[in-house]
Amino acid sequence: MKILYICTHNRCRSILSEAITNHLSDGRIQAFSAGSQPAGEVHPLSLKYLAEHRISTEGLQSQSWDVFESMQPDIVITVCDSAAAEQCPVWFGNTIKLHWGLKDPSKVEGSESAVKAAFEECILIIRDRVRELLQLDLASKTSEQRQAALSELIERTTN
């Protein structure tokens, strides 16, 4: 199963989601990330805190969703509100689309401990959602069953 995480600038939340999903899924899910207006570089604190959690940062890059035109993801998950409001490219076709709104830890200002706490909270939320996602065993379900299970997951994990 392939998941594409989208965030407008593809430098923090979508990057964290990609790395955490690939780390936890043991190959059951291939996660990728992209942006509609990519920043062109991964936020350095995203890399720092992933490394602190012993999550690989190899291959992570800020890239356009255009890179994935030939890939048909099974699920597209937006992780920022502005990306959720954007029109997805037509090549995502009938792909299941979900929104996992996450606060942007890279926007937090203040002490180093406050910024670290914001990143840690975001990482924890993503980790918990991915663990829930893995328990759904989506590969064995039809598209309609996937959509229903994912909608229930979003309801359960975002409230």
Backbone bond lengths (Angstrom), bond angles and torsions (degrees), N, CA, C in turn:
res aa  C-N    CA-C-N  psi(-1)  N-CA   C-N-CA  omega(-1)  CA-C   N-CA-C  phi
1 M - - - 1.437 - - 1.529 108.80 -
2 K 1.340 116.04 141.02 1.457 121.96 -178.59 1.525 109.89 -117.50
3 I 1.344 114.75 130.95 1.463 121.31 176.60 1.516 108.30 -120.23
4 L 1.314 116.09 134.29 1.453 122.37 174.43 1.523 108.17 -114.00
5 Y 1.332 115.67 117.76 1.465 121.73 175.93 1.519 108.48 -92.07
6 I 1.322 115.83 132.63 1.459 120.57 -178.48 1.523 110.51 -122.31
7 C 1.314 114.40 132.53 1.455 123.56 171.60 1.526 104.98 -139.96
8 T 1.278 118.41 144.04 1.462 121.29 -171.85 1.527 112.51 -47.21
9 H 1.330 117.51 -51.47 1.464 120.18 -174.41 1.526 113.87 -98.28
10 N 1.319 118.15 -7.89 1.465 123.16 176.83 1.533 111.47 46.38
11 R 1.339 114.31 57.67 1.463 117.62 179.62 1.514 112.98 -134.34
12 C 1.357 117.59 -12.14 1.455 118.84 -176.27 1.531 111.23 -138.94
13 R 1.333 117.81 -82.27 1.469 121.65 -172.06 1.527 113.53 -61.62
14 S 1.327 117.26 -43.07 1.464 119.04 179.49 1.523 110.68 -69.79
15 I 1.314 116.39 -35.40 1.466 121.44 176.79 1.529 109.63 -63.93
16 L 1.334 116.62 -48.07 1.465 120.69 178.06 1.528 110.20 -58.06
17 S 1.325 116.68 -43.32 1.468 121.15 -179.01 1.518 111.80 -63.77
18 E 1.319 116.80 -43.88 1.465 121.17 178.03 1.529 110.64 -58.89
19 A 1.318 116.39 -51.75 1.460 121.01 -175.86 1.530 112.06 -64.83
20 I 1.310 116.82 -43.49 1.471 120.53 -178.72 1.524 110.69 -67.25
21 T 1.323 117.42 -41.06 1.465 120.62 178.80 1.524 110.60 -62.41
22 N 1.312 117.19 -47.46 1.465 119.81 179.76 1.521 111.46 -63.92
23 H 1.305 116.78 -35.37 1.472 121.46 179.38 1.531 111.36 -66.61
24 L 1.311 116.77 -44.89 1.465 121.00 -174.32 1.527 114.14 -83.33
25 S 1.317 117.67 -22.51 1.467 119.67 -170.10 1.524 114.66 -84.69
26 D 1.313 118.25 -10.31 1.469 121.06 -179.84 1.532 112.09 49.32
27 G 1.329 116.41 40.46 1.453 120.86 176.20 1.520 115.26 84.92
28 R 1.319 118.46 -6.32 1.470 119.94 178.46 1.515 111.56 -69.71
29 I 1.319 116.12 -26.87 1.464 122.31 177.91 1.518 107.54 -128.62
30 Q 1.322 115.96 138.25 1.455 121.70 170.15 1.520 106.13 -103.80
31 A 1.319 115.93 116.00 1.461 119.89 -179.67 1.517 110.18 -106.48
32 F 1.328 114.20 144.39 1.457 122.90 178.71 1.523 106.37 -137.17
33 S 1.320 116.72 165.76 1.456 119.35 174.98 1.519 109.72 -141.76
34 A 1.322 114.40 154.66 1.460 120.84 -178.40 1.519 109.13 -160.16
35 G 1.318 115.07 171.04 1.456 120.41 178.29 1.508 111.48 -138.73
36 S 1.317 115.45 156.71 1.463 120.34 176.48 1.526 110.10 -76.30
37 Q 1.329 116.91 -28.47 1.465 123.16 177.91 1.530 107.59 -137.45
38 P 1.326 117.55 69.23 1.459 120.23 -173.10 1.527 113.67 -59.68
39 A 1.330 114.82 142.61 1.461 121.33 179.96 1.525 111.69 -71.92
40 G 1.324 116.73 -23.32 1.458 120.35 -179.61 1.515 113.79 92.42
41 E 1.338 117.02 -8.52 1.461 120.64 175.79 1.523 109.60 -148.99
42 V 1.307 115.14 147.61 1.458 121.43 177.74 1.529 107.58 -78.84
43 H 1.323 116.37 138.66 1.466 120.19 178.26 1.525 108.55 -60.11
44 P 1.321 118.55 128.79 1.461 120.83 -176.30 1.533 114.16 -58.94
45 L 1.320 117.27 -31.67 1.465 118.69 178.91 1.526 112.03 -72.64
46 S 1.319 117.42 -26.34 1.467 119.92 173.77 1.517 108.78 -61.26
47 L 1.319 115.86 -46.22 1.470 121.02 179.67 1.525 110.93 -65.55
48 K 1.307 116.76 -42.24 1.467 121.40 -178.87 1.526 111.15 -60.22
49 Y 1.324 116.75 -50.21 1.462 119.29 -174.73 1.529 112.46 -75.18
50 L 1.310 117.57 -29.82 1.467 119.34 172.04 1.528 109.59 -62.83
51 A 1.315 116.29 -45.77 1.465 120.51 179.64 1.525 111.19 -61.49
52 E 1.326 116.99 -38.79 1.465 120.34 178.06 1.527 111.51 -61.84
53 H 1.320 116.36 -28.80 1.475 121.41 178.06 1.528 111.33 -90.52
54 R 1.316 116.46 6.63 1.471 123.09 -179.02 1.533 112.20 59.68
55 I 1.324 114.32 39.60 1.463 121.83 176.61 1.519 107.30 -106.53
56 S 1.307 116.53 129.58 1.456 121.67 -176.59 1.532 111.59 -60.41
57 T 1.317 114.70 137.77 1.464 121.00 175.09 1.531 110.90 -110.71
58 E 1.320 115.21 4.97 1.461 120.45 -178.59 1.529 110.78 -61.01
59 G 1.308 115.53 129.97 1.459 121.29 176.02 1.517 115.47 82.55
60 L 1.320 118.14 -4.33 1.464 119.50 179.94 1.517 109.59 -70.60
61 Q 1.336 115.26 133.18 1.457 119.96 179.69 1.515 110.63 -153.99
62 S 1.308 114.95 151.33 1.457 121.49 176.28 1.523 107.19 -84.43
63 Q 1.331 115.92 118.77 1.463 119.59 -174.28 1.525 111.11 -144.75
64 S 1.301 114.18 161.36 1.457 121.32 -179.41 1.522 111.11 -78.29
65 W 1.313 115.30 149.59 1.460 118.85 175.50 1.525 111.27 -65.72
66 D 1.327 117.21 -15.75 1.467 120.57 176.47 1.532 111.63 -61.13
67 V 1.326 117.15 -26.66 1.471 122.07 178.71 1.530 110.39 -60.18
68 F 1.315 116.82 -25.80 1.461 121.49 -174.54 1.522 113.48 -100.41
69 E 1.327 116.94 18.65 1.467 120.97 -178.43 1.527 112.08 -57.63
70 S 1.319 117.77 -36.50 1.469 119.66 -177.57 1.534 112.65 -89.58
71 M 1.313 117.67 -7.14 1.458 120.52 178.60 1.531 108.73 -96.11
72 Q 1.297 116.41 134.55 1.455 119.96 176.29 1.530 107.75 -104.44
73 P 1.345 117.64 96.36 1.459 118.34 179.10 1.526 110.22 -68.66
74 D 1.322 115.45 151.51 1.464 119.97 175.22 1.525 110.78 -76.02
75 I 1.339 115.13 -33.65 1.456 121.22 -178.42 1.524 108.80 -140.17
76 V 1.321 116.77 136.68 1.458 122.89 170.99 1.524 106.31 -114.35
77 I 1.336 115.29 124.76 1.465 120.35 -178.98 1.520 108.57 -120.44
78 T 1.332 116.23 117.74 1.462 120.00 173.40 1.522 107.59 -85.24
79 V 1.332 115.69 141.90 1.461 119.71 -177.56 1.528 112.60 -118.72
80 C 1.329 117.29 -1.41 1.464 119.67 173.90 1.524 108.18 -128.55
81 D 1.322 114.91 149.46 1.460 119.82 -175.07 1.524 112.89 -63.51
82 S 1.327 117.45 -36.15 1.469 118.05 -179.39 1.525 111.20 -67.81
83 A 1.333 117.48 -37.03 1.472 119.93 176.79 1.523 110.90 -67.46
84 A 1.327 116.46 -35.52 1.459 120.23 179.98 1.523 111.26 -64.06
85 A 1.328 116.30 -28.68 1.462 120.55 -178.69 1.527 112.84 -84.21
86 E 1.332 116.76 -11.43 1.457 120.23 -178.34 1.523 111.24 -81.28
87 Q 1.316 114.64 153.99 1.451 120.90 175.78 1.522 108.27 -78.46
88 C 1.334 117.20 122.02 1.465 120.54 178.40 1.520 110.04 -70.50
89 P 1.328 116.94 150.17 1.468 119.78 177.67 1.529 111.05 -59.66
90 V 1.311 116.12 150.42 1.461 120.81 -176.98 1.520 112.74 -62.46
91 W 1.343 117.55 -25.96 1.460 118.53 -176.53 1.523 112.73 -70.60
92 F 1.349 118.64 -7.53 1.465 119.81 172.74 1.523 110.50 -76.96
93 G 1.335 116.03 -11.70 1.454 122.52 172.34 1.505 115.22 42.77
94 N 1.319 115.57 -122.82 1.463 121.68 -176.79 1.526 112.96 -91.10
95 T 1.314 116.94 17.35 1.456 121.55 179.07 1.521 109.99 -58.98
96 I 1.317 116.45 141.67 1.461 120.88 175.26 1.518 107.76 -67.72
97 K 1.325 116.46 129.35 1.458 121.70 -179.51 1.526 109.31 -117.87
98 L 1.340 114.97 130.72 1.461 121.88 -179.67 1.517 110.34 -132.72
99 H 1.319 115.31 162.99 1.467 120.20 176.00 1.523 109.22 -124.89
100 W 1.327 115.18 121.86 1.469 123.10 173.73 1.518 107.20 -113.12
101 G 1.299 117.52 79.06 1.464 120.04 -178.73 1.516 111.60 -57.56
102 L 1.314 116.17 126.73 1.461 122.47 177.99 1.525 108.75 -128.96
103 K 1.316 116.78 139.13 1.463 120.42 173.72 1.524 107.94 -68.18
104 D 1.319 115.70 143.32 1.467 120.96 -177.62 1.525 110.09 -84.67
105 P 1.334 117.64 106.33 1.460 118.96 -179.15 1.527 113.22 -68.12
106 S 1.321 117.30 -20.87 1.473 119.78 -179.69 1.522 111.49 -73.93
107 K 1.320 117.90 -11.32 1.470 121.71 179.40 1.526 111.99 -92.89
108 V 1.330 117.36 -7.24 1.457 120.78 -178.33 1.519 109.34 -71.47
109 E 1.313 114.81 131.17 1.456 120.51 176.62 1.513 108.40 -111.12
110 G 1.297 116.27 152.31 1.450 120.48 179.43 1.506 110.93 134.28
111 S 1.303 114.15 -154.51 1.462 120.14 -176.16 1.523 111.34 -68.30
112 E 1.318 114.89 162.30 1.458 120.63 177.11 1.521 110.82 -58.74
113 S 1.333 116.19 -37.22 1.472 119.25 -179.95 1.529 111.50 -69.05
114 A 1.324 117.69 -33.97 1.467 120.63 178.04 1.527 110.75 -67.88
115 V 1.319 115.86 -41.46 1.465 120.48 178.95 1.525 109.49 -66.22
116 K 1.327 116.55 -45.13 1.466 120.13 178.83 1.527 110.28 -60.25
117 A 1.321 117.50 -42.36 1.466 121.19 179.36 1.531 110.83 -60.31
118 A 1.331 117.14 -38.96 1.472 120.88 178.90 1.528 110.81 -64.92
119 F 1.322 116.77 -43.93 1.467 120.31 177.56 1.525 111.04 -64.29
120 E 1.326 116.53 -42.86 1.464 120.77 -179.65 1.526 110.86 -62.51
121 E 1.324 116.83 -40.85 1.466 120.34 178.49 1.529 110.75 -63.43
122 C 1.333 116.59 -44.10 1.462 120.83 179.79 1.528 110.47 -63.49
123 I 1.317 116.97 -44.44 1.468 121.50 178.90 1.524 110.66 -61.47
124 L 1.320 117.40 -42.13 1.462 121.83 179.43 1.532 111.07 -63.01
125 I 1.320 116.90 -44.34 1.467 120.92 179.28 1.523 110.21 -61.91
126 I 1.331 116.55 -46.70 1.468 119.89 179.73 1.517 109.89 -61.73
127 R 1.325 117.32 -46.68 1.468 121.20 -179.35 1.530 110.98 -57.61
128 D 1.328 117.02 -45.84 1.466 120.31 179.98 1.524 111.78 -63.63
129 R 1.327 117.21 -41.80 1.468 120.63 179.71 1.523 111.38 -66.47
130 V 1.328 116.62 -40.30 1.468 120.06 179.65 1.526 109.73 -66.54
131 R 1.301 117.48 -41.12 1.473 119.84 177.58 1.524 110.75 -60.70
132 E 1.313 116.92 -41.92 1.466 120.99 176.30 1.531 110.22 -63.34
133 L 1.311 115.99 -42.69 1.460 121.86 179.34 1.527 110.74 -59.62
134 L 1.314 116.91 -43.63 1.465 121.22 -179.30 1.529 112.06 -64.42
135 Q 1.304 117.68 -30.30 1.463 121.18 179.23 1.525 112.52 -71.91
136 L 1.321 117.60 -16.15 1.463 120.99 -177.92 1.527 113.38 -75.84
137 D 1.330 118.39 -17.10 1.464 122.75 -179.02 1.534 110.30 49.03
138 L 1.314 115.51 56.90 1.471 121.80 -174.04 1.520 114.12 -65.61
139 A 1.316 117.23 -27.60 1.467 119.94 -177.28 1.524 112.09 -60.46
140 S 1.316 117.16 -26.49 1.465 120.46 -177.96 1.530 112.87 -90.93
141 K 1.324 117.77 2.72 1.466 120.97 -175.23 1.531 111.45 -107.09
142 T 1.318 114.94 156.54 1.461 120.72 173.33 1.527 108.57 -73.44
143 S 1.311 116.74 168.23 1.458 121.23 179.14 1.530 111.42 -57.70
144 E 1.331 117.01 -42.50 1.462 121.10 -179.64 1.528 110.67 -66.02
145 Q 1.342 116.84 -40.98 1.465 120.55 178.22 1.528 110.65 -66.39
146 R 1.325 116.24 -38.04 1.469 119.87 177.18 1.512 110.48 -61.23
147 Q 1.341 115.37 -48.04 1.462 120.01 -178.42 1.529 110.50 -59.23
148 A 1.310 117.55 -44.67 1.462 120.98 -179.61 1.528 111.04 -64.28
149 A 1.327 116.79 -44.98 1.466 120.82 -179.53 1.523 110.83 -64.79
150 L 1.322 116.88 -40.33 1.457 120.79 -179.57 1.525 111.55 -69.94
151 S 1.318 116.75 -38.78 1.470 120.03 176.87 1.520 110.20 -61.82
152 E 1.317 116.16 -42.29 1.467 120.53 177.91 1.532 110.51 -63.88
153 L 1.320 116.76 -40.95 1.459 121.57 178.86 1.533 109.96 -61.26
154 I 1.316 116.90 -45.75 1.470 120.88 -179.40 1.530 109.25 -61.81
155 E 1.294 116.62 -44.74 1.469 121.43 178.65 1.532 110.50 -58.04
156 R 1.302 115.72 -44.51 1.475 121.67 -176.07 1.538 112.32 -71.53
157 T 1.329 116.96 -36.99 1.462 119.89 -172.23 1.522 114.85 -96.61
158 T 1.314 118.68 -9.33 1.456 119.10 -179.18 1.525 112.75 -109.33
159 N 1.286 117.54 0.14 1.475 119.75 178.11 1.503 111.62 -105.84
